[in-house]
Amino acid sequence: MALSELEKKRVEKLLTAYCENKIPPDLREKIRIEYRIRGNEVSLFESRPPWQGGGEWISMKVARFKKDPKTETWQLYWADRNSKWQPYPPLPYHRDIEKLLQEVEKNETGAFWG
């Protein structure tokens, strides 16, 4: 089930601001933080240009937020060493995606930003 248009706009505003503030403008040719919305899932990832130059940027998974329509809560996931999504045990879900994004930024366990 996809996010409502209102919820989607709120998430886009939140994550666009987060991504823009995470990396200073003068470094955005070397690293970017981006997000993708698909249905009721939002993926956050770090992208870097190819090592040899030219071609598409390489993306690494950082976090995934998934909205559960039954409980109206967001679930937080981190990517393990095999790039498989795992629930984030310290704070696996919350009603507000902003609270989970703050948890990603704090990164107390090192699961998101290494």
Backbone hydrogen bonds in HBPLUS format (Angstrom, degrees):
<---DONOR---> <-ACCEPTOR-->    atom                        ^
c    i                          cat <-CA-CA->   ^        H-A-AA   ^      H-
h    n   atom  resd res      DA  || num        DHA   H-A  angle D-A-AA Bond
n    s   type  num  typ     dist DA aas  dist angle  dist       angle   num
A0003-LEU N   A0039-GLY O   3.27 MM  36  6.22 142.4  2.42 125.4 117.2     1
A0008-LYS N   A0004-SER O   2.81 MM   4  5.99 162.6  1.84 157.6 163.2     2
A0009-LYS N   A0005-GLU O   2.97 MM   4  6.14 160.1  2.01 147.3 151.8     3
A0010-ARG N   A0006-LEU O   3.07 MM   4  6.31 155.5  2.13 145.6 152.5     4
A0011-VAL N   A0007-GLU O   2.91 MM   4  6.15 161.2  1.94 154.2 158.8     5
A0012-GLU N   A0008-LYS O   2.86 MM   4  6.05 161.6  1.89 151.3 156.8     6
A0013-LYS N   A0009-LYS O   2.97 MM   4  6.12 160.6  2.00 146.7 151.5     7
A0014-LEU N   A0010-ARG O   3.01 MM   4  6.21 163.8  2.04 148.3 152.8     8
A0015-LEU N   A0011-VAL O   2.87 MM   4  6.02 176.5  1.88 159.7 160.7     9
A0016-THR N   A0012-GLU O   2.86 MM   4  5.75 152.2  1.93 144.1 152.2    10
A0017-ALA N   A0013-LYS O   3.19 MM   4  6.23 165.4  2.21 143.5 147.4    11
A0018-TYR N   A0014-LEU O   3.01 MM   4  6.25 157.2  2.07 144.0 151.1    12
A0019-CYS N   A0015-LEU O   2.89 MM   4  5.95 170.7  1.90 148.3 150.7    13
A0020-GLU N   A0016-THR O   3.01 MM   4  6.13 160.2  2.05 149.1 154.6    14
A0021-ASN N   A0017-ALA O   2.99 MM   4  6.08 152.8  2.06 148.1 155.1    15
A0022-LYS N   A0018-TYR O   2.96 MM   4  6.00 135.3  2.16 147.5 159.2    16
A0027-LEU N   A0024-PRO O   2.96 MM   3  5.62 163.2  1.99 124.3 129.9    17
A0028-ARG N   A0025-PRO O   3.36 MM   3  5.43 165.1  2.38 106.8 111.2    18
A0030-LYS N   A0027-LEU O   2.88 MM   3  5.48 160.5  1.92 120.5 127.2    19
A0031-ILE N   A0027-LEU O   3.08 MM   4  6.30 142.7  2.22 149.3 160.2    20
A0032-ARG N   A0047-SER O   2.90 MM  15  5.14 151.5  1.99 149.2 153.8    21
A0047-SER N   A0032-ARG O   2.79 MM  15  5.14 168.4  1.81 153.1 156.3    22
A0034-GLU N   A0045-PHE O   2.90 MM  11  5.49 168.2  1.92 163.2 167.0    23
A0045-PHE N   A0034-GLU O   2.93 MM  11  5.49 166.9  1.95 153.6 155.8    24
A0036-ARG N   A0043-SER O   2.89 MM   7  5.23 143.9  2.02 143.8 153.9    25
A0043-SER N   A0036-ARG O   2.85 MM   7  5.23 164.2  1.87 155.3 158.6    26
A0038-ARG N   A0041-GLU O   2.87 MM   3  5.33 167.6  1.89 157.1 161.2    27
A0041-GLU N   A0038-ARG O   2.98 MM   3  5.33 160.8  2.01 127.9 133.7    28
A0067-LYS N   A0040-ASN O   2.90 MM  27  5.38 169.9  1.91 163.0 164.4    29
A0042-VAL N   A0065-PHE O   2.79 MM  23  5.11 157.8  1.83 153.7 160.3    30
A0065-PHE N   A0042-VAL O   2.82 MM  23  5.11 161.8  1.86 151.3 157.7    31
A0044-LEU N   A0063-ALA O   2.79 MM  19  5.12 173.2  1.79 159.2 158.9    32
A0062-VAL N   A0044-LEU O   2.91 MM  18  5.49 147.3  2.02 157.6 149.9    33
A0063-ALA N   A0044-LEU O   3.16 MM  19  5.12 159.8  2.20 131.9 136.7    34
A0046-GLU N   A0060-MET O   2.92 MM  14  5.24 156.2  1.97 154.0 156.9    35
A0060-MET N   A0046-GLU O   2.75 MM  14  5.24 156.4  1.81 153.5 161.9    36
A0048-ARG N   A0058-ILE O   2.89 MM  10  5.34 154.4  1.96 146.5 153.8    37
A0058-ILE N   A0048-ARG O   2.72 MM  10  5.34 157.3  1.77 169.7 166.8    38
A0053-GLY N   A0050-PRO O   3.07 MM   3  5.13 156.8  2.13 105.0 112.2    39
A0064-ARG N   A0077-TYR O   3.14 MM  13  5.03 154.4  2.21 130.2 132.2    40
A0077-TYR N   A0064-ARG O   2.87 MM  13  5.03 146.8  1.98 153.0 157.7    41
A0066-LYS N   A0075-GLN O   2.90 MM   9  5.04 155.3  1.96 139.7 147.9    42
A0075-GLN N   A0066-LYS O   2.73 MM   9  5.04 155.3  1.79 137.1 145.4    43
A0068-ASP N   A0073-THR O   2.79 MM   5  5.50 173.7  1.80 173.2 174.2    44
A0072-GLU N   A0068-ASP O   2.76 MM   4  5.48 130.7  2.01 151.2 166.2    45
A0074-TRP N   A0094-HIS O   2.70 MM  20  5.37 176.6  1.70 156.4 155.8    46
A0094-HIS N   A0074-TRP O   2.89 MM  20  5.37 145.5  2.01 145.4 156.5    47
A0076-LEU N   A0092-PRO O   2.85 MM  16  5.26 159.3  1.90 135.1 140.4    48
A0088-TYR N   A0076-LEU O   3.03 MM  12  5.76 155.8  2.09 146.6 141.4    49
A0078-TRP N   A0086-GLN O   2.84 MM   8  5.40 153.5  1.91 153.9 160.1    50
A0086-GLN N   A0078-TRP O   2.79 MM   8  5.40 157.6  1.84 158.3 166.0    51
A0080-ASP N   A0084-LYS O   2.93 MM   4  5.44 167.1  1.95 148.5 148.9    52
A0083-SER N   A0080-ASP O   2.85 MM   3  5.15 155.3  1.91 124.3 124.4    53
A0099-LYS N   A0096-ASP O   3.17 MM   3  5.60 131.7  2.41 108.1 118.3    54
A0101-LEU N   A0097-ILE O   2.87 MM   4  6.19 151.4  1.95 151.4 160.1    55
A0102-GLN N   A0098-GLU O   2.98 MM   4  6.25 146.9  2.09 143.7 152.3    56
A0103-GLU N   A0099-LYS O   3.14 MM   4  6.46 143.1  2.29 136.6 146.4    57
A0104-VAL N   A0100-LEU O   3.00 MM   4  6.38 148.5  2.10 145.2 153.5    58
A0105-GLU N   A0101-LEU O   2.99 MM   4  6.27 157.9  2.04 145.9 151.6    59
A0106-LYS N   A0102-GLN O   2.88 MM   4  6.14 156.2  1.93 148.2 154.5    60
A0107-ASN N   A0103-GLU O   3.03 MM   4  6.16 161.4  2.06 146.0 150.8    61
A0110-GLY N   A0107-ASN O   3.14 MM   3  5.24 146.8  2.25 104.4 114.2    62
